[in-house]
């Protein structure tokens, strides 16, 4: 992509864009940040986890400090709901402050990797737990092992009841409600696809493949027209395709004397790049934006469209990228 880029210094993972134009972001050290123009208001969740200067991620402290991933504002109350990878579903009041846990298990099985969430029209929360075996700091092992313990669930804020809607998902990830609230999309990262779960109509309670993708999807977000943007962490390459197809090859790969960092470079194909895919409400690809060499943007985890611009955050790179849709590629 050839474009002008604005970068924030904060360690950003996801961005929830408000109608007023502010941006809420999550950071690697368990903080939730509000960015309104040039102002960053920091609400520290745990004082002991204050970042160093400059901030640097340390996965070994994630289970202590928390790792907020998906988040949404309740449009009526203004409360902020957070899917924290380690602490489960969290709630922060409309005035900010310390987050409190509202759910951390379902059917007696603790959440190990709470990932993303969205609301239906009645305010019930649909969210994912990527794995019951692996935590976020071991996400690469979850993918390469073919772990299929991910779940899609529903939380009723009034009763506190949690219902498991889909299970045996291979890295359940991003969640997005359709414009008419008739269905819900969920990313199944390891299988490089988006699933549609029907909430209304004759197919209610059933799921189907919504889109097959050329890479590993992270978050999916709906725009004002009812279409969807999907951020791909990276393209699927030959080594990962073979490893995911043949269990014995995964076993060989794990036995090789290579570090997790080296394994990650195998996963992304050796080059940090970026792909954003625009889908219509039927799963048809409308547009693909790609920075093959990662010269401007790389390793995006979310794409949020507002007012003719795309806000792109990364789970791996300390940046926020702003892209004007009227740019020529």
N, C-alpha and C positions, 0 to 999 in steps of 0.2 A: 504494500500500500504506500503510495506517495501522498503524504498528507502532513498537515501541521499537527503537532502533538503537545499537549500540556500534561506534565507529570507532577504528581504530588509526592512529597518526601515520605509519606506514611507507608507502612507495609500493608498493602491493601489486598483483600481477597475477593469480596463481592461488593456490589454497589446497589443500594436501593434508592432510586431517584424519586423524590417527593414532587407532588404537583406544584409546590411553591418554588421548586428549583434547587432545593438543597440536596445534598447527597449524604447518605449514611454508609459508612464503610466499616468492615471488620479488619482487625489486624492480628498479626501473628502472636502478639503477647497478651491476648485476651481482652483487648480494649475495643470499644465501639466508638467510632469517630463520627462527628458531624461536620461536614464541609459545606459551608454556605458562602459561595464566592471564594474569597481568599482567607476565610476564617476557619480554623480547625478548633472545635471544642472537644476536648478529651474527657471522656468519662472512664476512669480507670476502674476495672472490675476487681483487680487484686493488686494492692500496692506493692507486694513483694515481687511482682512480675513487671515492674516498670522497665521499659526497654533501655538499652545502653545508647550512647550517642556516638556514631549514628546507630539507628536501630538495626538489629540483626536477628534473624530467626534462629531459634534453638529448639528443634523438635523434641529434645530430651526433657524439656520442661512443659511441653504442651499439656500433659495429663494433669499438671499442677495448676497451670495458669489458665487452661481452657483454650479452645480454638473456635471462635464463632465462625460459622460458615454462612448458611442461608439466613435471611431475616426479612421480616415484613412488618409494616405498620398496620394495626387495626384501624380501618378508615373511620370508624365511629368514635372509638375511645382515644385514639392516638397512642395507645400502648404499643411498644415494640416487642415482637416475638422473635426469638433467636433460636436457631438450631445450632447448638454448640457440639462439636465433635465428641467431647468428653463428658459434658455435664447434662446433655439431653436438651429438652425444650426449656427455654428460659423466658422470663417475662421482665421487662423494664417498663415502669410507669411512664406516662407521657412527659413528665418533667425530668426524666433521666434518673441516674442513681445506680445503686447496686442491683444486679440482676438476681432474680430468685428462680429456682428450679420448680417447674410445674409438672414435669413428667420425665422419668428416666428409665422406664421399663414397660414392657407389654407382654401379657400372658406369662408373667414370671421371668421373662428373658430380658436382662438389662440391655439398654442401648449401648453399643460399643463404638458407633461411628455415625452419630446423628448428622445429617447433611444439609437438607434443604426443606422449605415449607412454603405453603400458599394457603389462602383462605377461599372458602366457597361463599356464596352470597349470604348465607346465614351466620357466617363468622366461625364455622368449624374449620379446624386446621388439618391439612393433609401434609404429611412429612415423610421423609425417608431415613432409614437407618441402613447405611451402606453394607455393613457386615456385622455378624454377631461373633466373629472370630478374630478379626483384625481391627486395630485402631487406626486413626488417621495417619499417624507417623509411620505406619507400616502399610500404607495404601498400595505401594508397588507390589508387595507380596500378595496382597488380596487379589490383584489383577492377574499376576502371573500364575498364581496357584489355581485359578479358576474357581475361586470361592463363590458359592451361590447361596449365601445366607442373608442377602439383602432383603429389606421389607419396605413396603409402602403402607402407611398407617393413617388413621384419622383420629384426631383428638377433639373431644367436645369440651370447650371451656366451661360450660355450665355444670355438667355432671362430673367432669374429670375422667370420663370413660375413654379408653383407647381401643380401637378396632383395627385389627390387621386385615388389610384389603388384598394385598399381594405379598407372596413370600417366594423364597427360592430365586430371588433376583441376583444377577451377577453384577455387583457394585451399583446398587440403587443410588441415584444421584439427584440431579436437578428436578424441580417440580414446578409446573405452571398450569394454571386454570384457564380454560377456554373463555372467550368473551361472554358467551351465553351461559356459562357454568354447566354445560351439558356433559363435558368430559374433562379429564385431567391428563396432562402429559408427564411422564417420568423418564429420565435418562437411565438407560441400563448401560453403564460405561464399558464394561468388559466385552459386551456383545456388539458394541458400536451401533446402537440403535436407540430409538425413542419409542416407548410404549404409550398407547392411549387406553386409559381406564374410563369406562363410561359411568357417569353419575346419574343420567336420566335417559328416558326412552326405552325402546324394546331391548337394547343391549345392556341396560343398567346392571352393574356388578361384574361385567365381563371386560376382558382386555384384549388388545390386538396390537400388532406392530404398526406404528404410525409412520416411521421413516427409518431406512437403513442408511448409515452414514459412512464416509470414507475414513473416519477416525474415531477417537474416544471422546464422547460428549461429556461435558461437565454440566453447567447450568443451562436451562432453557427459560426464556422470558418472552411474554406476550407483549406486542405493541398495541397502540390504540386502535389499529385496524382489525385486530383479531388474529394477525399472523404472528409467527414466532421467530426469535433469534436463538440459535444454538451455538455455544462456544465449544470448539473442539480443543482439547488439551494438546493433541498432536495427531498426525495422520497414522493410520495403521500401516506398518511396514512388514516386510517379509519375515524377519526374525520373530516379531510378536505374533504374526499370523500363524506361523508354524508352532510356536510355543503354546498358543492357545488351542491349537487343533490337536496336538499330540502330547498327552500327559507325560510320556516318557522323556520327551524333549525338555519339558519344564523341569523334570527331575535332574537331567544333565546340566541344565542351565544353572540351577541352584547349587550344584556341586562344583561349578567352576570357581577358581580362586580370584573372583572379582568382587569389588566393593558394591554397595548399594548405589553409590553415585555412578559407577560404571554401568551397572544394570539399568539405571535410569536413562543413560545415554543410548543404550540399546533400545529401550522403550520408545524414545522420541525420534529414533533414526539418526542420532548423532548431531542434529541441528535444532536449536531452539527456534521454533516457528510459530505461526498463528493462523487459525482458520475460524471464520465466523460464517455460519450458514443460515440463510433466511428461508423459512418454510411457510407455506400457506396453511390454512386451517384443515386441509386435507392431506398434508404431509408432502406436498410437491415442493421441490427446491425452486425458489424464486431467484436467488442470488447467492454467490459465494465470494467472500472477501478473504484474500490469503496473502500473507507475507511469508514467502517460502524460505527466506534466509533470516527472518527475524531481525531485519535491519531497523525497523521502526517499532514494531510491537511483537511480543512473543508470549507463548504459553498462557493464553487468555483462559479465564475460567467463567467469565460472564460477559454478556453483551446486553445492554439496556438501551432501548431507543426512546429518545425524548426530543421533541421539537426539531426533527430533521437531523439529529446528531446521535451517534452511538457512543455510549460510555462503556469502556472495556476495562475490567479489572483482572488481576492475575493472582492465582493461588501460590505462585512461585516467585514472581518478580515484583519488587517494591515500586509499583507504578499504577497510575490511572491514565488511560489513553482516551482522548476525545477525537472522534472522527466525524467529519461532515459528510452526510450521505450524497450531497451534490458534487463531491469531488470526483474527478475523472481518474479511473484506474488505468 
